[in-house]
Structure formats: C-alpha cells, structure tokens
Amino acid sequence: MYGMRTQDNAPATHFRSDRLCRVNGELYFSTRENTLEGPFDNAEAAAREIQAYIERMQMLSARR
C-alpha cells in the first residue's frame, strides 16, 4: 500500500501484517505505537478490541 499517514512527512510504502500474535500461549494484538494489547480469550474478542482501539486513536487524533 502506498500512501501517507497524517504524521508522515512524505509518502511511503506501508505493509499490512497480521496484528494478532500469541505470547506464552496468550492472544495479543500489536499496534503502530509498538505496544502489545491484551491478553484476549479468543480472536473474536481481540477483533472487537482492535476496532475499539482504532476508534479511540482516531478520536485522539481528531482532538489535536
């Protein structure tokens, strides 16, 4: 994908990757901010929290 995020100075290529991972058998998702969020009981719960996380980050970005 070729594009620009609001905080980027110039267009760049960004690669999508699977953000779900297991750490010591527990399910987490990784963020652009380089954090691991979780643990979650299952992939569906993680997917709901990913969407909630995206919405929170968009709201924070809109306030700036």
Backbone as CSV, one residue per row, in Angstrom:
resi,resn,N_x,N_y,N_z,CA_x,CA_y,CA_z,C_x,C_y,C_z
1,MET,0.851,-1.163,0.000,0.000,0.000,0.000,0.900,1.230,0.000
2,TYR,0.606,2.198,-0.836,1.386,3.422,-0.941,0.504,4.568,-0.498
3,GLY,0.938,5.311,0.489,0.121,6.412,0.959,0.798,7.170,2.069
4,MET,0.058,8.095,2.652,0.598,8.938,3.693,-0.320,8.960,4.891
5,ARG,0.249,8.779,6.068,-0.491,8.988,7.303,-0.319,10.449,7.681
6,THR,-1.177,10.965,8.524,-1.120,12.390,8.860,0.198,12.783,9.507
7,GLN,0.826,11.878,10.250,2.077,12.221,10.915,3.307,11.995,10.035
8,ASP,3.146,11.465,8.830,4.271,11.210,7.931,4.682,12.488,7.198
9,ASN,5.981,12.632,6.986,6.496,13.776,6.238,6.415,13.568,4.733
10,ALA,6.491,12.320,4.292,6.479,12.018,2.856,5.763,10.697,2.633
11,PRO,5.210,10.490,1.439,4.567,9.207,1.150,5.552,8.055,1.308
12,ALA,5.049,6.921,1.716,5.899,5.746,1.905,5.067,4.500,1.683
13,THR,5.738,3.396,1.542,5.059,2.122,1.401,4.831,1.539,2.790
14,HIS,3.591,1.200,3.088,3.235,0.597,4.374,2.691,-0.795,4.097
15,PHE,3.176,-1.774,4.818,2.758,-3.144,4.626,1.828,-3.567,5.746
16,ARG,0.711,-4.154,5.389,-0.212,-4.690,6.381,0.330,-6.037,6.843
17,SER,0.127,-6.316,8.100,0.538,-7.605,8.625,-0.510,-8.076,9.620
18,ASP,-0.455,-9.330,9.932,-1.367,-9.871,10.922,-0.976,-9.298,12.270
19,ARG,-1.855,-8.580,12.899,-1.538,-7.935,14.166,-1.790,-8.830,15.368
20,LEU,-2.378,-9.998,15.155,-2.607,-10.921,16.264,-1.391,-11.818,16.449
21,CYS,-1.028,-12.022,17.707,0.089,-12.914,17.989,-0.156,-13.587,19.338
22,ARG,0.564,-14.650,19.562,0.494,-15.347,20.846,1.814,-15.165,21.570
23,VAL,1.709,-14.814,22.837,2.864,-14.677,23.704,2.604,-15.566,24.911
24,ASN,3.464,-16.560,25.091,3.277,-17.535,26.174,1.871,-18.136,26.147
25,GLY,1.351,-18.376,24.938,0.054,-19.000,24.769,-1.124,-18.054,24.870
26,GLU,-0.884,-16.772,25.153,-1.974,-15.806,25.274,-2.050,-14.938,24.030
27,LEU,-3.269,-14.537,23.655,-3.528,-13.795,22.422,-3.446,-12.287,22.670
28,TYR,-2.646,-11.602,21.841,-2.457,-10.150,21.910,-2.561,-9.576,20.507
29,PHE,-2.713,-8.238,20.422,-2.523,-7.578,19.133,-1.488,-6.483,19.295
30,SER,-0.736,-6.238,18.226,0.293,-5.207,18.247,-0.241,-3.946,17.580
31,THR,0.306,-2.798,17.985,-0.145,-1.507,17.476,0.982,-0.799,16.750
32,ARG,0.643,0.235,15.981,1.654,1.066,15.322,2.537,1.761,16.347
33,GLU,1.978,1.966,17.530,2.728,2.631,18.596,3.689,1.670,19.280
34,ASN,3.767,0.447,18.746,4.688,-0.576,19.213,4.348,-1.077,20.616
35,THR,3.046,-1.261,20.864,2.605,-1.851,22.116,1.886,-3.160,21.827
36,LEU,1.822,-4.015,22.821,1.011,-5.234,22.744,-0.189,-5.033,23.651
37,GLU,-1.371,-5.237,23.113,-2.619,-5.079,23.869,-3.219,-6.452,24.108
38,GLY,-3.652,-6.703,25.314,-4.259,-7.992,25.638,-3.898,-8.402,27.034
39,PRO,-4.059,-9.621,27.378,-4.424,-10.779,26.553,-5.939,-10.880,26.346
40,PHE,-6.310,-11.631,25.321,-7.709,-11.857,24.973,-8.000,-13.345,24.982
41,ASP,-9.267,-13.675,25.278,-9.680,-15.074,25.357,-9.724,-15.757,24.000
42,ASN,-10.072,-14.974,22.950,-10.198,-15.562,21.616,-10.022,-14.475,20.559
43,ALA,-9.958,-14.890,19.302,-9.728,-13.955,18.201,-10.882,-12.970,18.029
44,GLU,-12.095,-13.396,18.320,-13.253,-12.504,18.184,-13.170,-11.364,19.194
45,ALA,-12.795,-11.670,20.427,-12.648,-10.630,21.455,-11.521,-9.670,21.068
46,ALA,-10.441,-10.212,20.534,-9.327,-9.372,20.090,-9.773,-8.459,18.944
47,ALA,-10.547,-8.982,18.006,-11.020,-8.180,16.878,-11.901,-7.023,17.359
48,ARG,-12.751,-7.273,18.344,-13.583,-6.200,18.911,-12.699,-5.132,19.552
49,GLU,-11.688,-5.555,20.269,-10.803,-4.603,20.941,-9.917,-3.854,19.951
50,ILE,-9.545,-4.505,18.853,-8.788,-3.808,17.804,-9.630,-2.666,17.260
51,GLN,-10.892,-2.934,16.966,-11.781,-1.890,16.440,-11.963,-0.766,17.452
52,ALA,-12.139,-1.111,18.719,-12.281,-0.096,19.765,-10.999,0.731,19.886
53,TYR,-9.854,0.093,19.786,-8.569,0.790,19.857,-8.438,1.782,18.696
54,ILE,-8.778,1.344,17.492,-8.714,2.220,16.316,-9.607,3.434,16.514
55,GLU,-10.816,3.214,17.010,-11.749,4.322,17.234,-11.203,5.301,18.272
56,ARG,-10.596,4.787,19.358,-10.002,5.665,20.372,-8.865,6.486,19.782
57,MET,-8.020,5.860,18.987,-6.889,6.581,18.395,-7.368,7.641,17.404
58,GLN,-8.414,7.348,16.656,-8.959,8.328,15.714,-9.555,9.511,16.460
59,MET,-10.225,9.256,17.584,-10.783,10.345,18.386,-9.669,11.221,18.955
60,LEU,-8.608,10.601,19.439,-7.479,11.369,19.968,-6.830,12.218,18.867
61,SER,-6.693,11.638,17.696,-6.089,12.343,16.577,-6.945,13.538,16.152
62,ALA,-8.260,13.374,16.190,-9.168,14.439,15.783,-9.141,15.609,16.766
63,ARG,-8.797,15.351,18.012,-8.742,16.408,19.032,-7.523,17.296,18.881
64,ARG,-6.517,16.840,18.177,-5.266,17.615,18.047,-5.368,18.687,17.024
